[in-house]
Amino acid sequence: MRWFQPCFFVAAVVMLAGTAVRAEDSTPYYGDQVPSEVEAIYARGLNWLARTLEKGEVDGGRNSYESGPGITGLALLALLAHGEDPNSGPYASAVKRAVDGILASQDAKTGYMGSSMYHHGFATLALAEAYGAVNDPRIGPALKKAVTLILVSQKNNPHGAWRYSPEADDADTTISGAQVVALMAARNAGIAVPDAALKRALAYYKECQDENGDIGYTSRGGGSGPRNAIATLVSALTGQKDSKLFRGAWGALLRSGDDSGGGSYLFYYLYYSAQAYFRADMKMWKKWNALNLKNLQETQGADGSWEGQNGAMFCTSTALLSLALNYRFLPIYER
């Protein structure tokens, strides 16, 4: 399988950045017909995910990108994003397997899922998007416990953000991004999330933003494409598109392009950048989306999956989710 050509992708993103870096379109967007090319590769990837889940090849026992409740959560999101009936449709058994796996991973007392806050954040996001769509009465209580853990972890963190462990006293902008998106999805689902928690999280991002708008990892300095995309997204989701944080991160994202460690975190970049572009500027998202589609067409495996150093389940799930804005069935993907 051919890997992405990072230089080509960066060059194309830079050309997109030739327009103004501010967000140009804040009006609601109701969508166009999904291109047949998107449906073709999405269906192949979805079939691979469903088969893999039904075989039980994803478990919650390892703290890695290759397995665990967070990875299962991303796969569940990709399934739900296609708009099929999750309770009786062709992927109902895969959805059930994913939900069962996520719920089985949750500590009944603390609400914690997995062995890192990466897993917990993505798993919480998946439960929030499944809540009300999947016919399973266990999801609501589990989601509330998961959200409570995120909020308690933040309250006890001196930075007002999150790191690998719920008890951590340090923080970083990538793990924190997963928690903020999960909180916003939970709020959309009707779970109480205080405004103060979101404001405190955004304050941490402001502390990590340099004068050029770039978002550092644990402090100011050393921005990257994925982190700039995360900051663009979380500030947009929380209604801060007029803020210095949003404008700076969006401009930095356009300049940085796929600065993802030589491709090591390319699928992670695609996952967040698709949402950032979609929230920031619809015209630019359409161009970005067309380029992303072309690259994913060229790199999809014969079995429907995508491979990378973080495992096929993670890469395939995030590749599909980078295309899921074409469907807009999930509440978190509405605009």
N, C-alpha and C positions, 0 to 999 in steps of 0.2 A: 504494500500500500504506500502511496506517495504521501509524504508529510506536507503540511502547508508550506507555502513559499513565503516566509515572513517578510522578506524584502519587498516582494510585490504587494503584500497586504499593507505594509507600512506606507509605501509610495502612494497607494490609492487613498489611504486615509489622509495623508498629508494633502493630496489634491482636494479632498473634500473640505479640508480646513481652510481652503482659499477664500471661503466666504466668511461673513462676520461670525465671531465666536459666541455671540449672545444667542439665547434661545429665541427663535423667531416665531414660533407657532405655539400658542398656549390654548387654542380652541379645542373642543372635544373632537375626537377622531373616531368615526364609526366603522372604518375599515373598507377595504376593497375585496374583490373576489380573490381567494387564495390561488396563487399561480400553480399550475399543474406540476411544475418542476419542484415546488416546495412539497406538495402533497406526495409526490413520488418518493423522494428520499426520506420524508418524515415517516411514511407508512413502512418503509423497509426498516428504518431504525426502530420504530415502535414495535414491530414484530420481533426484532431481535431482543429488545428489552423484555417484552412479555414472555418470550420463551425462556429467557434467562431467569426471570423472577419465578416462573412456574416450576422450574427445575430446582428452585431453592438454592441457587448458587451464590446468593448474597446473604451474608449473615451479619449479626451485630457484634461479633466477637473481636474485631480488630480495629485498632485506631490508625486507619490509613485512608487514603483516597480510594482504595480498591474495594472496601466493604464497610458495612456498618449502617446504622440508622439514617445518617445524613445522606449517604449514597443511595440507599433505598428510597429516601425522601425525594431526592432529585429525580429518580426513575419514576416515582409515583406522580410527581408534578408533570413530567413529560407525557405520561399516559393521560392524565386529566386534561392537559392543555389541548388535546386533539378534539375535545368536545363530544366524545362518545359517552353513552350511558354507562357510568362506572359500576352500576348495580346489576345490569343484565346484558350488557353489550358484549362484544367479542373479547374485550380485555378485562371483563369482570373478575375472572379468577386471578389474573395478575394483580389487579388492584387490591383484591382481598389479601393476597399473599404479601403485598407490600405493606398494607395497613397492619396486618397481623405482626409483621416483622418489626415495624416501628413501635407498636404498642408493647410488644414483648420486651423491647429493650429499655423501657421506661422503669426507673426506680419508683416503686409504689409510694415511698415515703417522700422523697425529694422532688420527684418529677423529672429528674435528669435522664437524658437519653444519650447513650453512647459513652465514649471515653474522652471526648473533647467537646468544647463549645462549638466547634465547626459542625460536628455531627448534630449537636442539639439544635443549633440555629436552623439548619436545613430541614431537619426532621420536624421542627415546630412549624416552619413555613408550609411543609407538606400537609400537616394536620389541619392547619388553618384553611388551606385551599380545599381540602377534602371535607371539612366540616360543612354540613348542609347539602353536600352533593353526594356523598357516599352514605349509604344506609347502614350505619353502624353506631349504636348509642354510646359506644366506648370513647369515641373520638372527642366529644365535647369536654368531658371531665379530664381527659388526658391533655388536651390542649390548654385548659385552664392551669393545670399543674405546671406544664412546660413554660407558659408565660410567666407564672409566678416565680419560677426559678430564675428566668432571665432578669426580671425586675429586682429580685433580691440580690442577685449577683452584682448587678449594676450599683445598687444602693450601698453595698459593702466595698465597692471598688473606689479607691481614692481618685481615680481618673474619671469616674462616671462612665466607664466603658467596660470592655470585656477582653479576656485573654483565653488561653486554652482551658483553664480550670474554672469552675464557678467560684472558687475561693481565691482566685488570683488577685494580687494587688498591683499588677501591671496591666497593660492593655495594648492592643494593636488595632489598626484601622480595617484590616481584612476580616478578622473574627467579629469585630464590632459591626461591620456591615451586615453580616448574616443575621445578627440579632435584631438590628433595626428593621430590616426587611421583614423578618418574622413577626415583629411587634406590629408593624403596619398591616400585615395580612391578618393577624389576629384581631386587630381593631376593626378591620373591614368585616370580619366574621361576627362581630358583636361582643368580643371580649374586651373588658375594660383595660385600657392602657393610658396611664396619666400623661398629660402633655409635658409635665415636668421631666419625665424620663426621657422623652424624645429631645427636649431642649438640652438636657445635660449631655446626651450622646452627641448632638451636633456641636456642642461646645468643645468636645474632645477633638472632633475633626478640624475645627477652627484652629486649635492649638497645634495641629499637625500640618497645617497648610502654610507653605512658604510664600514669599512675596510674588512669586510667579504663578501661584495657584496650585502648584503641585502638592500632592498629599504624601507625606512620609509614612513610614511603616509604624513606628512607635513614637515618633516625635517629628518635628519639622525637618525637612530635607530629604532628598532622595526619592522623588516621586516616580511613579510607574504608571503604565497604561491601566492595569487592573485596578489599582488604588484610586486613580483619578476617576475611573468609571464608577467605582463604588460610591465615592463622595458625591459625584453628580447625581447618582440614583437616589441615595438616601436623602439628600437635600430636596430633590424634586418630590419624592414620595411624601415628605413631611411638609410640603407647601412652602418651601423656601427658595423658589426659583428666582426671586428678586434679590437674593442675598449675595454677599461677596463670596461666600463659600461655594455656592452653586456656580456663579459666573467664572470664578477662578478655576474650579475643578473642571468645568466643561471646556474652557479654553485650553487648559493643560492637557486634557484628554485628546483634543484635536491635534495638539502639537506632538504629543507623545506617541499616538498611534499604538501599535502592538509592541510596546516596550515590555515584553513579558518574560524576560530572562532567557532570550534566545529560543523561545518557543516552549520552554518548560511548562509554562502556565498559560498556554495559548487558549485552551478550551475554557479555562477560568476567565480569561479576558473576554472571550466571545460571549459567555453567559452574562456578564455584567455590562459589557459595552452595548449589547443589543438593547438592553433595557434603558441604559443611559441615553443613547441616541434617540430612542423612541420617546422618551420623556422630554428631551431637550428640544428637538427640532425634527418634525415629521419629514420634511423634504430631504434632510440629510440622512435620516434613518432609511428612507427608501433607497438611496444610493448605497449606503452601507450594507443594507439588507441584500441587495442584488449582488454585491461583491462577496458577502459572506456565503450566499447560496452557491455561487460559482465555485468557491474554494471547497465547500462541503461536498458538492457533487463530485469533485475531482478526488477527494480523499476518503470517501465512504468505502468501506470494505465490501467484498462480495456478499458477506452474510448480513449486511445492513449496519454494522457497527463502525465506530471510529476507535482507533488505537492511539495510545499515548503513554507517557511514563507513569501517569496516574491511574492507569487501568481502563479497560474498555467500558465498564459500567459508568464510571464518572465521565469519561470523554463522550460517550454516546448520549448520555442524559443531558449534559450541558450543551452539546452540539444541537440536539433537538430543541432544547429550551431557548437557544439563541435564534431559532426559527419560529418559536411559538407565538411571537408577536404578530405573525401573519394571521393567526387564528383568533386571538384575543378572547378565548373562552374563560380563562381564569380571571377572577376579580383583580388579582395583583397585576395583571397584564392589561387591564382596561385603562383608558386614558381620559 
